[in-house]
Amino acid sequence: MTVIEAMACQCPVVASWVGGFQEIIEDGKNGFLFEVNNTKDAVTKIETLIDDNSERARFIQNGWSTVSEVYSSERIVNKYLEILRGLAGQLPIQ
């Protein structure tokens, strides 16, 4: 959720290739990903976003698009309802 929240707050994102980050971040499009424990790469990517206003603005815009298109509250609620309906269909009838 932290990556989605950051994108929703229009913050550029830099994260490591762990957990579900790579499912949300498209490296070089809406954020940067770096290998775990590769501090040099992480610093380079953070410095890029600090120094390059247009790249930072592009990441912010693309991140916002990702959140609004893929992770909108309407889509998330509908996904939860779909899951709950599926689970309810599996319950034994009493």
Secondary structure, DSSP 8 states (H G I E B T S, - for coil): -HHHHHHHTT---EEES-TTHHHH--BTTTBEEE-TT-HHHHHHHHHHHHH-HHHHHHHHHHHHHHHHHHS-HHHHHHHHHHHHHHHHHTS---
